[in-house]
Amino acid sequence: MTAPVNPAACRRVMAALALLAVSAAPTLAPHAMAQDALAPDAMAPNAPPAPDAAGSGGGTADLAQQLSNPIASLISVPIQQNFDLNIGPQEDGWRSTTNIQPVVPLPINDDWNLISRTILPVVYQEGVTGPGQNQFGLGDVVQSAFFSPREVGETGIIWGAGPAFLLPAATDGALGGKKWGIGPTAVMLKQAGPVTVGVLANQIWSVAGSGSRGDVSQAFVQPFLSYITPSAATFSINAESSYDWKGKQWTVPINVSASQLTSFGDQPVSLGLGGRYYAERPEGGAEWGLRFIVTFLFPAG
């Protein structure tokens, strides 16, 4: 059994939790058909204090009074377990992807934050590249850096922008593209009471790497919507849409998830689960999948 929720920690991370639930959703797009792909990034780098929700008893209202930039004092470490099914030439393959995604906000000055986000995938797959074949190891790493204003303007719109880097860290050719890549990434969102709505987009082009592998040019667009309850439960939906400009192919998983903020002793933790259906996929791509998320939160003392 888990320990009771720490009220102070709950108030401090509730606003950021709504974003983590929808933005901790980047899934690895490995090379199921030996094609180049990358792990699209999805991170809302900043969040305003959550306005008071109906029936909240003042919890989020108190947060709004205390914090003007909650993520600036919050380090988070989401560990996301994804299972994708019905993959490969026979559609009987499956893939397990564990994404380790530390998010570290760094104050630059009184006006700006730099939010570093790393996505390190650990992959095991069977029957994806062919019957009876399996691979295990690291996938390619995506490193993003968002520059975001520390203060929320009168419009209440939060935004961040910066570079995203593709690093060829894969330990198996079937798990990565053997390409270095770079491109822009940006996010825009707004909170209205318990509702958060926004969109993230990026584009990565390969700039170096193995000449035997095709070039990477992939766009990623993720609209997201979440609702957080007074008890710190979050319900969210998003579409992690990616477009391969080289292969002229969309991949569009629709994700629905729920998460709950709790604590183990004094350690705030978000526990979440969800499912997804691929509304559009390449030949041999996954048809549906499951997701489990554990997010460790480290608010400043």
C-alpha positions as CSV (number, residue, x, y, z in Angstrom):
1,M,0.0,0.0,0.0
2,T,1.2,3.5,-0.7
3,A,1.6,6.1,1.9
4,P,-0.9,9.0,2.1
5,V,-0.4,11.9,-0.4
6,N,1.8,14.6,1.0
7,P,-0.5,17.7,0.7
8,A,2.4,20.2,0.3
9,A,4.1,18.1,-2.4
10,C,0.8,17.5,-4.1
11,R,0.0,21.2,-4.4
12,R,3.5,21.9,-5.7
13,V,3.4,19.4,-8.5
14,M,-0.3,19.3,-9.5
15,A,0.0,21.9,-12.3
16,A,3.1,20.2,-13.8
17,L,1.5,16.8,-13.5
18,A,-1.2,17.7,-16.0
19,L,1.4,18.4,-18.6
20,L,3.6,15.4,-17.7
21,A,0.7,13.1,-18.2
22,V,0.2,14.3,-21.8
23,S,3.7,15.2,-22.7
24,A,5.5,12.1,-21.4
25,A,4.3,10.3,-24.4
26,P,7.1,10.1,-27.0
27,T,7.2,6.6,-28.4
28,L,10.1,5.2,-30.2
29,A,9.5,4.6,-33.9
30,P,12.0,1.9,-34.5
31,H,12.9,0.3,-37.8
32,A,10.2,-2.3,-38.0
33,M,10.8,-2.6,-41.8
34,A,14.5,-1.6,-41.7
35,Q,13.5,2.0,-42.5
36,D,15.0,5.1,-40.8
37,A,12.9,6.6,-38.1
38,L,13.4,8.5,-34.9
39,A,11.9,8.9,-31.4
40,P,9.7,11.9,-31.6
41,D,9.9,14.3,-28.7
42,A,6.8,15.6,-26.8
43,M,7.4,17.8,-23.9
44,A,5.6,20.8,-22.6
45,P,8.5,22.7,-21.0
46,N,6.6,25.1,-18.8
47,A,3.2,25.4,-17.1
48,P,1.2,28.1,-15.4
49,P,-0.2,27.5,-12.0
50,A,-3.5,25.7,-12.3
51,P,-6.5,27.9,-11.6
52,D,-8.9,26.7,-8.9
53,A,-11.1,23.8,-10.0
54,A,-14.7,23.3,-8.9
55,G,-14.8,21.5,-5.6
56,S,-11.1,21.6,-5.1
57,G,-11.3,23.0,-1.7
58,G,-8.8,25.6,-2.6
59,G,-5.9,23.2,-3.3
60,T,-5.1,24.4,-6.8
61,A,-6.0,28.0,-5.9
62,D,-3.3,27.8,-3.2
63,L,-0.9,26.5,-5.8
64,A,-1.7,29.5,-8.0
65,Q,-0.8,31.8,-5.1
66,Q,2.5,30.1,-4.3
67,L,3.9,29.3,-7.7
68,S,4.2,31.3,-10.9
69,N,6.4,28.8,-12.6
70,P,6.0,25.3,-11.0
71,I,8.2,23.4,-13.5
72,A,11.1,25.7,-12.8
73,S,11.5,24.1,-9.4
74,L,10.6,20.6,-10.4
75,I,12.9,17.8,-11.7
76,S,11.0,14.8,-13.0
77,V,12.1,11.4,-14.2
78,P,9.3,9.6,-16.2
79,I,9.9,6.0,-16.9
80,Q,7.5,5.0,-19.6
81,Q,6.8,1.3,-20.6
82,N,5.3,0.8,-24.0
83,F,4.0,-2.4,-25.6
84,D,3.2,-2.4,-29.3
85,L,1.5,-5.3,-30.9
86,N,0.7,-6.8,-34.3
87,I,4.0,-5.6,-35.9
88,G,6.1,-7.0,-38.7
89,P,5.6,-8.7,-42.0
90,Q,3.3,-11.4,-40.5
91,E,1.7,-8.9,-38.1
92,D,2.5,-11.3,-35.2
93,G,5.5,-9.4,-33.8
94,W,5.6,-7.2,-30.7
95,R,7.9,-4.6,-29.1
96,S,8.6,-3.5,-25.6
97,T,10.1,0.0,-25.3
98,T,11.2,1.5,-22.0
99,N,11.7,5.2,-22.3
100,I,13.8,6.8,-19.6
101,Q,13.0,10.6,-19.9
102,P,14.7,12.9,-17.3
103,V,13.5,16.5,-17.4
104,V,15.7,19.1,-15.8
105,P,14.7,22.8,-15.8
106,L,17.6,25.2,-15.5
107,P,17.1,28.9,-14.8
108,I,19.2,31.0,-17.2
109,N,18.3,34.4,-15.7
110,D,15.3,36.2,-14.2
111,D,13.4,36.0,-17.4
112,W,14.2,32.6,-19.0
113,N,14.5,28.9,-18.3
114,L,16.2,26.2,-20.2
115,I,14.5,22.8,-19.9
116,S,16.6,19.8,-20.9
117,R,14.8,16.7,-21.8
118,T,16.5,13.4,-22.8
119,I,14.7,10.3,-24.2
120,L,16.7,7.1,-23.8
121,P,14.9,4.1,-25.1
122,V,15.6,0.5,-24.1
123,V,14.0,-1.9,-26.6
124,Y,13.2,-5.6,-26.9
125,Q,11.3,-6.8,-29.9
126,E,10.3,-10.2,-31.5
127,G,9.1,-10.9,-35.0
128,V,9.4,-7.3,-36.1
129,T,12.2,-7.6,-38.6
130,G,11.2,-11.1,-39.6
131,P,9.8,-14.4,-38.3
132,G,11.9,-15.8,-35.4
133,Q,14.1,-12.7,-35.2
134,N,14.5,-10.7,-32.1
135,Q,16.6,-7.7,-30.9
136,F,17.5,-6.1,-27.6
137,G,19.4,-3.0,-26.8
138,L,19.4,0.8,-26.7
139,G,17.6,2.8,-29.4
140,D,18.5,6.2,-30.7
141,V,18.5,9.1,-28.2
142,V,16.6,12.3,-28.7
143,Q,17.9,15.3,-26.7
144,S,15.8,18.5,-26.6
145,A,16.4,21.9,-25.1
146,F,13.5,24.3,-24.7
147,F,13.9,28.0,-24.0
148,S,10.8,29.2,-22.2
149,P,9.9,32.5,-20.4
150,R,9.7,32.2,-16.6
151,E,6.6,34.4,-16.4
152,V,3.2,33.7,-17.9
153,G,1.9,36.6,-19.9
154,E,-1.6,38.1,-19.7
155,T,-2.9,35.7,-22.4
156,G,-2.0,32.7,-20.2
157,I,-0.3,31.1,-23.2
158,I,2.8,29.1,-22.4
159,W,5.4,28.5,-25.0
160,G,8.9,27.1,-25.5
161,A,11.2,26.6,-28.4
162,G,14.7,25.3,-29.1
163,P,16.7,22.6,-30.8
164,A,16.2,18.9,-30.9
165,F,19.1,16.5,-31.5
166,L,19.0,12.9,-32.8
167,L,21.9,10.8,-31.4
168,P,22.7,7.4,-33.0
169,A,23.0,5.5,-29.7
170,A,21.3,2.3,-31.0
171,T,23.2,-0.9,-30.2
172,D,21.5,-2.8,-33.0
173,G,20.9,-1.6,-36.6
174,A,17.3,-2.7,-36.3
175,L,16.7,-0.3,-33.4
176,G,18.1,2.9,-34.8
177,G,19.0,4.8,-38.0
178,K,22.8,5.2,-37.5
179,K,22.3,8.9,-38.2
180,W,23.0,12.2,-36.4
181,G,20.1,14.7,-36.7
182,I,19.1,18.1,-35.7
183,G,16.0,20.4,-36.1
184,P,13.7,22.8,-34.3
185,T,11.1,22.0,-31.7
186,A,8.4,24.1,-30.1
187,V,5.4,23.8,-27.9
188,M,2.4,26.1,-27.1
189,L,-0.3,25.4,-24.5
190,K,-2.9,27.0,-22.3
191,Q,-4.6,26.0,-19.0
192,A,-8.2,27.0,-18.3
193,G,-9.2,25.7,-14.9
194,P,-8.5,22.0,-14.8
195,V,-8.1,21.7,-18.5
196,T,-4.8,21.9,-20.4
197,V,-4.8,22.1,-24.2
198,G,-1.9,22.5,-26.5
199,V,0.3,21.3,-29.4
200,L,3.9,20.3,-29.8
201,A,5.8,20.1,-33.1
202,N,9.3,19.3,-34.2
203,Q,11.2,18.5,-37.4
204,I,14.5,16.6,-37.5
205,W,16.8,16.1,-40.5
206,S,19.8,13.8,-40.5
207,V,23.1,15.7,-41.0
208,A,25.7,12.9,-40.8
209,G,26.0,9.2,-40.1
210,S,26.2,5.9,-42.0
211,G,26.1,6.2,-45.8
212,S,24.4,2.8,-46.1
213,R,21.3,4.1,-44.3
214,G,18.7,6.4,-45.8
215,D,18.5,10.0,-44.7
216,V,16.0,11.0,-42.0
217,S,13.5,13.8,-42.5
218,Q,10.6,13.4,-40.0
219,A,8.1,15.8,-38.7
220,F,6.2,15.3,-35.4
221,V,2.9,17.0,-34.4
222,Q,1.2,16.3,-31.1
223,P,-2.0,18.0,-30.1
224,F,-2.9,17.1,-26.5
225,L,-5.8,17.7,-24.1
226,S,-5.9,16.8,-20.4
227,Y,-8.2,17.2,-17.4
228,I,-7.0,17.2,-13.9
229,T,-9.4,16.5,-11.0
230,P,-9.3,17.9,-7.5
231,S,-7.9,14.6,-6.2
232,A,-4.9,15.0,-8.6
233,A,-6.0,12.4,-11.1
234,T,-5.4,13.3,-14.7
235,F,-7.2,12.1,-17.8
236,S,-5.6,12.9,-21.2
237,I,-5.8,12.2,-24.9
238,N,-3.2,13.0,-27.6
239,A,-2.2,12.1,-31.1
240,E,1.5,11.5,-31.6
241,S,1.5,12.1,-35.3
242,S,4.7,11.7,-37.3
243,Y,5.3,12.1,-41.0
244,D,8.2,10.5,-42.8
245,W,9.0,13.0,-45.6
246,K,11.3,10.4,-47.4
247,G,8.8,7.6,-47.3
248,K,5.7,9.9,-47.5
249,Q,4.0,8.0,-44.7
250,W,2.0,9.1,-41.7
251,T,2.1,7.2,-38.4
252,V,-0.8,8.4,-36.1
253,P,-1.3,6.7,-32.7
254,I,-4.2,8.0,-30.7
255,N,-3.4,7.7,-27.0
256,V,-5.8,7.8,-24.1
257,S,-4.4,7.6,-20.5
258,A,-5.2,8.2,-16.9
259,S,-2.8,8.9,-14.1
260,Q,-2.8,9.5,-10.3
261,L,-0.5,11.5,-8.1
262,T,0.4,9.7,-4.9
263,S,3.5,9.3,-2.7
264,F,5.8,6.7,-1.3
265,G,6.8,8.3,2.0
266,D,7.9,11.8,1.1
267,Q,8.5,11.0,-2.5
268,P,5.8,12.2,-4.9
269,V,5.1,9.8,-7.7
270,S,2.7,9.8,-10.6
271,L,1.3,6.4,-11.7
272,G,-0.4,6.1,-15.1
273,L,-1.7,3.7,-17.7
274,G,-3.2,4.0,-21.1
275,G,-3.8,2.4,-24.5
276,R,-3.4,3.5,-28.0
277,Y,-4.8,2.7,-31.5
278,Y,-2.9,3.5,-34.7
279,A,-5.3,5.4,-36.9
280,E,-2.6,5.5,-39.6
281,R,0.5,3.3,-39.8
282,P,3.1,2.1,-42.3
283,E,3.1,-1.4,-43.7
284,G,4.2,-3.7,-40.9
285,G,3.7,-1.0,-38.2
286,A,2.0,-1.6,-34.9
287,E,-1.8,-1.7,-34.8
288,W,-2.4,-1.0,-31.1
289,G,-0.5,-0.8,-27.9
290,L,-0.4,-0.3,-24.1
291,R,1.5,2.2,-21.9
292,F,2.5,2.3,-18.3
293,I,4.1,5.3,-16.7
294,V,5.9,5.9,-13.4
295,T,7.0,9.5,-12.9
296,F,9.3,10.5,-10.0
297,L,8.9,14.1,-9.0
298,F,11.5,16.2,-7.2
299,P,10.1,19.6,-6.2
300,A,12.5,22.1,-4.7
301,G,12.4,22.3,-0.9
